[in-house]
């Protein structure tokens, strides 16, 4: 467990994981909305 905390759960890895989860949630929650700026010219 100590090796896991020392080598895998570093601050950079936790920050990267948090950023990845945030981007994934943003894509999931915004995927159902159609972008209105595409249809402005029609």
C-alpha positions as CSV (number, residue, x, y, z in Angstrom):
1,X,0.0,0.0,0.0
2,X,2.9,2.3,0.7
3,X,4.3,1.7,-2.8
4,X,0.9,2.5,-4.3
5,X,0.7,5.8,-2.5
6,X,4.2,6.8,-3.3
7,X,4.3,6.0,-7.0
8,X,0.7,6.0,-8.3
9,X,-1.2,8.4,-6.1
10,X,1.0,11.4,-6.7
11,X,-0.4,14.9,-6.8
12,X,0.1,15.1,-10.6
13,X,-1.8,11.8,-11.2
14,X,-4.7,12.8,-9.0
15,X,-4.9,16.2,-10.8
16,X,-4.9,14.5,-14.2
17,X,-7.6,12.0,-13.0
18,X,-9.8,14.8,-11.7
19,X,-9.3,16.8,-15.0
20,X,-10.2,13.7,-17.0
21,X,-13.4,13.1,-15.0
22,X,-14.4,16.7,-15.3
23,X,-14.0,16.7,-19.1
24,X,-15.9,13.4,-19.3
25,X,-18.8,14.7,-17.2
26,X,-18.9,17.9,-19.3
27,X,-19.1,15.9,-22.5
28,X,-21.8,13.6,-21.1
29,X,-24.0,16.4,-19.8
30,X,-23.7,18.6,-22.8
31,X,-24.1,15.9,-25.5
32,X,-27.9,16.0,-25.4
33,X,-28.2,19.7,-26.2
34,X,-28.0,20.7,-29.9
35,X,-25.6,23.6,-30.4
36,X,-27.7,26.6,-31.5
37,X,-24.9,28.4,-33.2
38,X,-24.9,25.9,-36.0
39,X,-28.5,26.7,-37.0
40,X,-28.2,30.5,-36.9
41,X,-27.6,30.8,-40.7
42,X,-30.7,28.9,-41.7
